[in-house]
């Protein structure tokens, strides 16, 4: 069952990176054919659709930082973490190499990069990932998938629209990893991976301090958002 859930996570992450960064490639091909809002909506709507599609099955984390945050908050068992993260990263990498075959001339394949100072990139990515993780942890308590899907997808869309022009609004190590490997643009990858994971952990720590869970340990049950 863990393997099937991990595969679902890989497929979901593939879709996120393919359609999200694909929107960036499409916009660049048309010389600004999509606005920042259009790109943000591509990411947000894809997240929403994936949550609705596989949220009841795997939790639809589609993001290693989210998986780590859920693990710290004891909402998934430890034996799910590594399979989920490996599958998510493989899905993102596969999506970026797919896009590289479609657009061979794009310099970074919609990757996350910025001209800001390192501390500014780190601060922005840390902050928006922490917000996203905190929102996810709160809406994971809701029944059903529709409202969480809309809220989480909307949060991603807002962040991608508002801050995408500054840092790419990654919030997701896999989303940064895929395009970086496919394009060979690895210079800033470490910043994005560290900032997003630490931002997620910060949100999970804060969440546990504010909302003490009743059960101290997760069991090997179906993960939910």
LUMBA-168683 format. One record per residue: z, x, y of N, C-alpha, C, CB in turn; residue in three letters. Coordinates in steps of 0.2 Angstrom, whole numbers, padded with zeros to 4 digits, always signed. Glycine has a CB too. Layout:
BEGIN
ZXYZXYZXYZXYAla
...
This chain:
BEGIN
+0000+0004-0006+0000+0000+0000+0000+0004+0006+0006-0005+0000Unk
+0004+0010+0006+0004+0014+0012-0003+0017+0013+0009+0020+0011Unk
-0007+0019+0008-0014+0021+0009-0018+0016+0012-0017+0024+0002Unk
-0018+0010+0010-0022+0005+0013-0020+0003+0020-0021-0002+0009Unk
-0014+0004+0022-0012+0003+0029-0014+0009+0033-0004+0002+0030Unk
-0014+0015+0030-0016+0021+0034-0024+0020+0035-0014+0027+0030Unk
-0027+0018+0030-0035+0017+0031-0036+0012+0037-0038+0015+0024Unk
-0032+0007+0037-0033+0002+0042-0032+0005+0049-0028-0004+0041Unk
-0027+0009+0049-0026+0013+0056-0031+0017+0058-0019+0017+0055Unk
-0034+0020+0053-0040+0025+0054-0046+0021+0057-0042+0029+0048Unk
-0047+0015+0054-0053+0011+0056-0051+0008+0063-0054+0005+0051Unk
-0045+0006+0064-0044+0003+0071-0044+0009+0076-0037+0001+0071Unk
-0042+0015+0075-0043+0020+0079-0050+0022+0081-0039+0026+0077Unk
-0054+0022+0075-0061+0023+0076-0064+0018+0081-0065+0022+0069Unk
-0063+0012+0080-0065+0007+0085-0063+0008+0092-0063+0000+0082Unk
-0057+0010+0093-0054+0011+0099-0058+0017+0103-0047+0013+0099Unk
-0059+0022+0099-0062+0028+0102-0069+0027+0103-0061+0034+0098Unk
-0072+0024+0098-0080+0022+0099-0081+0018+0104-0082+0019+0092Unk
-0078+0012+0105-0080+0008+0110-0077+0010+0117-0077+0001+0109Unk
-0071+0013+0117-0068+0015+0123-0072+0021+0127-0061+0017+0122Unk
-0072+0026+0123-0076+0032+0126-0083+0031+0126-0074+0038+0122Unk
-0086+0026+0121-0093+0024+0122-0094+0021+0128-0094+0020+0116Unk
-0090+0017+0131-0091+0014+0137-0092+0019+0143-0085+0009+0139Unk
-0088+0025+0142-0089+0030+0147-0095+0033+0147-0083+0035+0146Unk
-0098+0034+0140-0104+0037+0139-0110+0033+0142-0106+0039+0132Unk
-0109+0026+0141-0114+0021+0143-0114+0021+0151-0112+0014+0141Unk
-0108+0021+0154-0108+0022+0161-0111+0028+0164-0101+0021+0164Unk
-0110+0034+0161-0113+0040+0163-0120+0040+0162-0110+0046+0160Unk
-0123+0037+0157-0130+0037+0156-0134+0032+0161-0131+0034+0149Unk
-0130+0027+0163-0133+0023+0168-0131+0025+0175-0131+0016+0167Unk
-0128+0031+0176-0126+0034+0182-0121+0029+0186-0132+0036+0187Unk
-0116+0028+0183-0111+0023+0185-0112+0016+0184-0110+0024+0193Unk
-0115+0015+0179-0117+0008+0177-0111+0003+0176-0121+0007+0171Unk
-0105+0006+0174-0099+0002+0173-0094+0005+0178-0096+0003+0166Unk
-0090+0000+0181-0085+0002+0185-0079+0005+0181-0083-0004+0190Unk
-0074+0007+0185-0068+0009+0182-0065+0003+0178-0063+0012+0187Unk
-0065-0003+0181-0063-0009+0178-0066-0010+0172-0063-0015+0183Unk
-0073-0009+0172-0077-0011+0165-0075-0006+0160-0084-0010+0167Unk
-0074+0000+0161-0071+0005+0156-0064+0003+0154-0072+0012+0159Unk
-0060+0002+0159-0053+0000+0157-0053-0007+0152-0049-0002+0163Unk
-0057-0011+0154-0058-0017+0150-0060-0016+0143-0062-0023+0153Unk
-0065-0011+0142-0067-0009+0136-0062-0006+0131-0073-0004+0136Unk
-0057-0002+0134-0052+0000+0130-0047-0005+0129-0048+0006+0134Unk
-0045-0009+0134-0040-0015+0133-0042-0020+0128-0039-0018+0140Unk
-0049-0022+0129-0051-0027+0124-0051-0025+0117-0058-0030+0127Unk
-0053-0019+0116-0054-0016+0110-0047-0016+0106-0057-0009+0110Unk
-0042-0013+0110-0035-0013+0108-0033-0020+0106-0030-0010+0113Unk
-0034-0025+0110-0032-0032+0109-0035-0035+0102-0034-0037+0115Unk
-0042-0033+0101-0045-0036+0095-0043-0032+0089-0053-0034+0096Unk
-0041-0026+0090-0039-0022+0084-0032-0025+0082-0038-0015+0085Unk
-0028-0026+0087-0021-0029+0085-0022-0036+0082-0017-0030+0092Unk
-0026-0040+0084-0027-0046+0081-0030-0046+0074-0032-0051+0085Unk
-0034-0040+0073-0037-0040+0066-0032-0037+0061-0043-0035+0067Unk
-0029-0032+0063-0025-0028+0058-0017-0028+0060-0027-0021+0057Unk
-0015-0031+0065-0008-0030+0067-0003-0033+0062-0007-0034+0073Unk
-0005-0038+0058-0001-0041+0053+0000-0037+0047-0003-0048+0051Unk
-0005-0032+0046-0006-0028+0040-0003-0021+0041-0013-0027+0038Unk
-0005-0018+0046-0002-0011+0047+0002-0010+0053-0008-0006+0047Unk
+0002-0015+0058+0005-0014+0064+0001-0012+0070+0011-0009+0064Unk
-0006-0010+0068-0011-0008+0073-0008-0004+0078-0013-0015+0076Unk
-0005+0002+0076-0003+0007+0081-0009+0010+0084+0002+0012+0077Unk
-0014+0012+0080-0020+0016+0082-0018+0021+0087-0025+0011+0085Unk
-0013+0025+0086-0010+0030+0091-0005+0033+0088-0008+0026+0098Unk
-0005+0040+0087+0000+0044+0084+0007+0043+0088-0002+0051+0083Unk
+0006+0043+0095+0012+0043+0099+0016+0036+0098+0010+0043+0106Unk
+0012+0031+0097+0015+0024+0095+0019+0024+0088+0010+0019+0096Unk
+0015+0027+0084+0018+0028+0077+0025+0032+0077+0013+0032+0072Unk
+0025+0037+0081+0031+0041+0082+0036+0037+0085+0029+0048+0086Unk
+0034+0034+0090+0039+0029+0094+0042+0024+0089+0036+0026+0100Unk
+0038+0021+0085+0040+0016+0081+0045+0019+0075+0035+0012+0077Unk
+0043+0025+0073+0048+0028+0068+0055+0030+0071+0044+0035+0066Unk
+0055+0032+0078+0061+0034+0081+0065+0027+0082+0060+0037+0088Unk
+0062+0022+0083+0065+0015+0084+0067+0012+0078+0061+0011+0088Unk
+0065+0015+0072+0067+0013+0065+0063+0006+0064+0074+0012+0065Unk
+0057+0006+0066+0053+0000+0065+0048+0001+0059+0050-0003+0071Unk
+0047+0008+0057+0043+0009+0052+0047+0015+0048+0036+0012+0054Unk
+0046+0015+0041+0049+0020+0037+0046+0027+0038+0049+0018+0030Unk
+0050+0032+0037+0047+0039+0038+0041+0041+0034+0052+0044+0037Unk
+0040+0038+0028+0035+0039+0024+0028+0036+0026+0036+0037+0017Unk
+0028+0032+0031+0022+0030+0034+0019+0034+0040+0023+0023+0037Unk
+0024+0039+0042+0022+0042+0049+0016+0047+0048+0028+0046+0051Unk
+0016+0052+0043+0011+0056+0042+0005+0053+0040+0013+0062+0037Unk
+0004+0049+0035-0002+0046+0033-0005+0042+0039-0001+0041+0027Unk
-0001+0038+0043-0004+0035+0049-0007+0040+0053+0002+0031+0052Unk
-0003+0045+0055-0006+0050+0060-0012+0053+0058+0000+0055+0062Unk
-0012+0055+0052-0018+0059+0049-0024+0054+0049-0017+0061+0042Unk
-0023+0048+0047-0029+0043+0047-0031+0041+0054-0027+0037+0044Unk
-0026+0041+0059-0028+0039+0066-0032+0045+0069-0022+0038+0070Unk
-0030+0051+0067-0034+0057+0070-0041+0057+0067-0030+0063+0069Unk
-0041+0056+0061-0048+0056+0057-0052+0051+0060-0047+0056+0050Unk
-0049+0045+0061-0054+0040+0064-0056+0041+0071-0050+0033+0064Unk
-0052+0044+0075-0054+0046+0082-0059+0052+0081-0048+0049+0086Unk
-0058+0057+0077-0063+0062+0076-0070+0059+0074-0061+0067+0072Unk
-0070+0055+0069-0076+0052+0066-0080+0048+0072-0074+0047+0060Unk
-0076+0044+0076-0079+0040+0081-0083+0045+0086-0074+0036+0085Unk
-0079+0051+0088-0082+0055+0093-0088+0059+0090-0077+0060+0095Unk
-0088+0061+0084-0094+0064+0081-0100+0059+0080-0092+0067+0074Unk
-0098+0052+0079-0103+0047+0079-0106+0047+0086-0100+0040+0077Unk
-0102+0047+0091-0105+0046+0098-0109+0053+0100-0099+0045+0103Unk
-0107+0058+0097-0111+0064+0099-0118+0064+0096-0107+0070+0096Unk
-0119+0060+0090-0125+0060+0088-0130+0055+0092-0125+0057+0080Unk
-0126+0050+0095-0130+0045+0099-0132+0048+0106-0125+0039+0100Unk
-0127+0052+0109-0128+0055+0115-0127+0063+0115-0124+0052+0121Unk
-0132+0067+0113-0131+0074+0112-0130+0078+0118-0137+0076+0108Unk
-0131+0075+0124-0131+0079+0130-0125+0078+0134-0137+0077+0134Unk
-0121+0073+0132-0115+0072+0136-0110+0078+0135-0111+0066+0134Unk
-0107+0080+0141-0103+0086+0141-0096+0086+0138-0102+0089+0148Unk
-0093+0080+0138-0086+0080+0135-0085+0073+0131-0081+0080+0140Unk
-0091+0069+0130-0090+0064+0126-0084+0059+0127-0089+0066+0118Unk
-0083+0058+0134-0078+0053+0136-0071+0056+0135-0079+0047+0133Unk
-0070+0063+0135-0064+0065+0133-0059+0065+0139-0065+0073+0131Unk
-0053+0067+0138-0048+0067+0144-0048+0074+0147-0041+0064+0141Unk
-0049+0074+0153-0049+0080+0157-0048+0079+0164-0056+0084+0156Unk
-0045+0083+0168-0043+0082+0175-0043+0088+0179-0036+0079+0175Unk
-0045+0088+0185-0044+0093+0190-0038+0094+0193-0050+0092+0195Unk
-0033+0090+0191-0026+0090+0194-0022+0096+0191-0022+0083+0192Unk
-0017+0097+0194-0012+0103+0192-0009+0101+0185-0007+0104+0197Unk
-0008+0106+0181-0005+0104+0174+0001+0099+0175-0003+0111+0171Unk
+0006+0101+0179+0012+0096+0180+0010+0089+0182+0017+0099+0185Unk
+0005+0088+0186+0003+0082+0188+0000+0078+0182-0002+0082+0193Unk
-0005+0081+0178-0008+0078+0172-0002+0076+0167-0013+0083+0168Unk
+0003+0081+0166+0008+0079+0161+0012+0074+0164+0013+0086+0161Unk
+0014+0073+0170+0018+0068+0173+0015+0061+0172+0020+0070+0180Unk
+0009+0061+0174+0005+0055+0174+0005+0052+0167-0002+0055+0177Unk
+0003+0056+0162+0002+0054+0155+0009+0053+0152-0002+0060+0151Unk
+0014+0057+0153+0020+0055+0151+0023+0048+0153+0025+0060+0153Unk
+0022+0047+0160+0024+0041+0163+0020+0035+0160+0023+0041+0170Unk
+0014+0035+0160+0010+0029+0157+0011+0028+0150+0003+0030+0159Unk
+0012+0033+0146+0013+0032+0139+0020+0029+0138+0012+0039+0135Unk
+0025+0032+0142+0031+0029+0141+0031+0021+0143+0036+0032+0146Unk
+0028+0019+0148+0027+0012+0149+0024+0008+0144+0023+0011+0156Unk
+0018+0011+0141+0015+0008+0136+0019+0007+0130+0009+0012+0134Unk
+0023+0012+0128+0027+0012+0122+0033+0007+0123+0030+0019+0120Unk
+0036+0007+0129+0041+0002+0130+0039-0005+0129+0045+0004+0137Unk
+0033-0006+0132+0030-0013+0132+0029-0015+0125+0024-0013+0136Unk
+0026-0010+0121+0025-0012+0114+0031-0013+0110+0021-0006+0111Unk
+0036-0009+0111+0043-0010+0108+0046-0017+0109+0048-0005+0109Unk
+0045-0019+0115+0047-0026+0117+0043-0032+0114+0048-0026+0125Unk
+0037-0031+0115+0033-0037+0112+0032-0037+0105+0026-0036+0115Unk
+0034-0031+0101+0035-0031+0094+0040-0036+0091+0036-0024+0091Unk
+0044-0038+0096+0049-0043+0094+0046-0050+0094+0055-0043+0098Unk
+0041-0051+0097+0038-0058+0097+0035-0060+0091+0032-0058+0103Unk
+0035-0067+0089+0032-0069+0083+0024-0070+0085+0035-0076+0081Unk
+0020-0069+0080+0013-0070+0080+0010-0063+0084+0011-0076+0085Unk
+0003-0063+0084+0000-0057+0086-0004-0058+0093-0005-0055+0081Unk
-0005-0065+0095-0009-0066+0101-0006-0063+0107-0011-0073+0101Unk
+0000-0065+0108+0003-0063+0115+0004-0056+0115+0010-0067+0115Unk
+0007-0052+0109+0007-0045+0110+0001-0042+0111+0010-0042+0103Unk
-0005-0044+0108-0011-0042+0108-0014-0042+0116-0016-0045+0104Unk
-0012-0047+0119-0015-0048+0126-0010-0044+0130-0014-0056+0128Unk
-0004-0043+0129+0000-0039+0134-0001-0032+0133+0008-0041+0132Unk
-0002-0030+0127-0003-0022+0125-0010-0021+0128-0002-0021+0118Unk
-0015-0025+0126-0022-0023+0128-0022-0023+0136-0026-0029+0125Unk
-0019-0028+0139-0019-0028+0146-0015-0022+0149-0015-0034+0149Unk
-0010-0020+0146-0007-0014+0149-0012-0008+0148+0000-0012+0145Unk
-0015-0007+0143-0020-0002+0142-0025-0002+0147-0023-0002+0135Unk
-0028-0008+0148-0033-0009+0153-0031-0007+0160-0036-0017+0152Unk
-0025-0009+0162-0023-0008+0168-0022+0000+0169-0016-0011+0170Unk
-0019+0003+0165-0018+0010+0165-0025+0014+0165-0014+0013+0159Unk
-0030+0012+0161-0036+0015+0161-0040+0014+0167-0040+0013+0155Unk
-0039+0008+0170-0043+0006+0176-0040+0010+0182-0043-0001+0177Unk
-0034+0010+0182-0030+0013+0188-0030+0021+0188-0023+0011+0189Unk
-0029+0024+0182-0028+0031+0182-0033+0035+0178-0021+0032+0179Unk
-0038+0031+0175-0043+0034+0171-0047+0039+0175-0048+0029+0169Unk
-0048+0038+0182-0052+0043+0186-0048+0049+0187-0054+0040+0192Unk
-0041+0049+0186-0037+0055+0188-0036+0059+0182-0030+0052+0190Unk
-0034+0056+0176-0033+0060+0170-0036+0058+0164-0025+0060+0168Unk
-0040+0052+0164-0043+0049+0158-0038+0044+0155-0045+0054+0153Unk
-0032+0044+0157-0027+0039+0155-0027+0038+0147-0029+0032+0158Unk
-0026+0044+0144-0026+0045+0137-0021+0040+0134-0025+0052+0135Unk
-0014+0042+0135-0009+0038+0131-0009+0038+0124-0009+0031+0134Unk
-0013+0043+0121-0015+0043+0114-0017+0050+0112-0020+0037+0112Unk
-0013+0053+0108-0016+0060+0106-0022+0060+0102-0011+0063+0102Unk
-0023+0055+0098-0030+0054+0094-0035+0053+0099-0029+0049+0089Unk
-0034+0049+0104-0040+0047+0109-0042+0054+0112-0038+0042+0114Unk
-0037+0058+0114-0039+0065+0117-0042+0070+0112-0033+0068+0120Unk
-0039+0070+0106-0041+0074+0101-0049+0074+0099-0037+0074+0095Unk
-0051+0067+0097-0058+0066+0095-0063+0069+0099-0059+0059+0094Unk
-0063+0067+0105-0068+0069+0110-0068+0077+0111-0068+0066+0117Unk
-0062+0080+0111-0061+0087+0113-0064+0091+0107-0053+0088+0113Unk
-0063+0089+0101-0065+0093+0095-0073+0092+0095-0062+0090+0089Unk
-0076+0086+0096-0083+0085+0095-0087+0088+0101-0084+0077+0096Unk
-0084+0089+0107-0087+0092+0112-0085+0099+0113-0085+0088+0119Unk
-0080+0102+0110-0078+0108+0111-0074+0110+0117-0084+0113+0110Unk
-0072+0104+0120-0068+0105+0127-0061+0104+0125-0070+0100+0132Unk
-0058+0110+0123-0051+0110+0121-0046+0113+0126-0051+0114+0114Unk
-0048+0114+0132-0043+0118+0136-0037+0114+0138-0047+0120+0142Unk
-0038+0108+0139-0032+0104+0141-0029+0099+0136-0034+0099+0147Unk
-0031+0100+0130-0029+0096+0124-0022+0096+0123-0033+0097+0118Unk
-0019+0102+0123-0012+0103+0122-0007+0099+0127-0010+0110+0122Unk
-0010+0098+0133-0006+0095+0138-0005+0087+0137-0009+0096+0145Unk
-0011+0085+0135-0011+0078+0133-0007+0076+0127-0019+0075+0132Unk
-0008+0080+0122-0004+0079+0116+0003+0079+0117-0006+0084+0110Unk
+0006+0084+0121+0013+0085+0122+0015+0079+0127+0014+0091+0125Unk
+0012+0078+0132+0014+0072+0137+0014+0066+0133+0009+0072+0143Unk
+0009+0064+0129+0009+0057+0126+0015+0056+0121+0002+0056+0123Unk
+0016+0061+0117+0021+0061+0112+0028+0061+0115+0021+0067+0107Unk
+0029+0065+0120+0036+0065+0123+0037+0059+0127+0036+0071+0128Unk
+0032+0056+0130+0032+0050+0134+0034+0044+0129+0026+0048+0138Unk
+0031+0044+0123+0033+0039+0119+0040+0039+0116+0028+0039+0113Unk
+0042+0046+0115+0049+0047+0112+0054+0045+0118+0050+0054+0110Unk
+0052+0046+0124+0057+0044+0129+0058+0037+0129+0054+0047+0136Unk
+0052+0033+0129+0052+0026+0129+0056+0023+0123+0045+0023+0129Unk
+0055+0026+0117+0059+0024+0111+0067+0025+0112+0056+0027+0105Unk
+0068+0031+0115+0075+0033+0116+0078+0028+0121+0076+0040+0119Unk
+0075+0026+0126+0077+0022+0131+0078+0015+0128+0073+0022+0137Unk
+0073+0013+0124+0073+0006+0121+0079+0005+0117+0067+0005+0117Unk
+0081+0011+0113+0087+0010+0108+0093+0010+0112+0087+0016+0103Unk
+0093+0013+0118+0099+0013+0122+0101+0006+0125+0099+0019+0127Unk
+0095+0003+0127+0096-0003+0130+0096-0009+0126+0090-0004+0135Unk
+0093-0008+0120+0093-0014+0115+0094-0011+0108+0086-0017+0115Unk
+0101-0011+0107+0103-0008+0100+0100-0013+0095+0111-0008+0100Unk
+0097-0010+0090+0094-0014+0084+0100-0016+0080+0089-0010+0080Unk
+0099-0021+0076+0105-0024+0072+0105-0020+0065+0104-0031+0070Unk
+0099-0018+0063+0099-0014+0057+0098-0007+0058+0093-0016+0052Unk
+0101-0002+0055+0101+0005+0057+0095+0008+0054+0108+0008+0055Unk
+0093+0006+0048+0087+0009+0045+0081+0004+0043+0090+0012+0038Unk
+0075+0007+0044+0069+0003+0042+0069+0004+0035+0063+0006+0046Unk
+0066-0001+0032+0064-0001+0025+0057-0002+0024+0068-0007+0021Unk
+0055+0000+0018+0047+0000+0017+0045-0007+0016+0046+0004+0010Unk
+0045-0010+0022+0042-0017+0022+0036-0017+0027+0047-0022+0025Unk
+0032-0022+0027+0026-0023+0031+0028-0021+0039+0023-0029+0031Unk
+0025-0016+0042+0026-0015+0049+0023-0020+0053+0023-0008+0051Unk
+0027-0022+0058+0024-0027+0063+0025-0024+0070+0028-0033+0062Unk
+0021-0027+0074+0021-0026+0081+0027-0030+0085+0015-0027+0085Unk
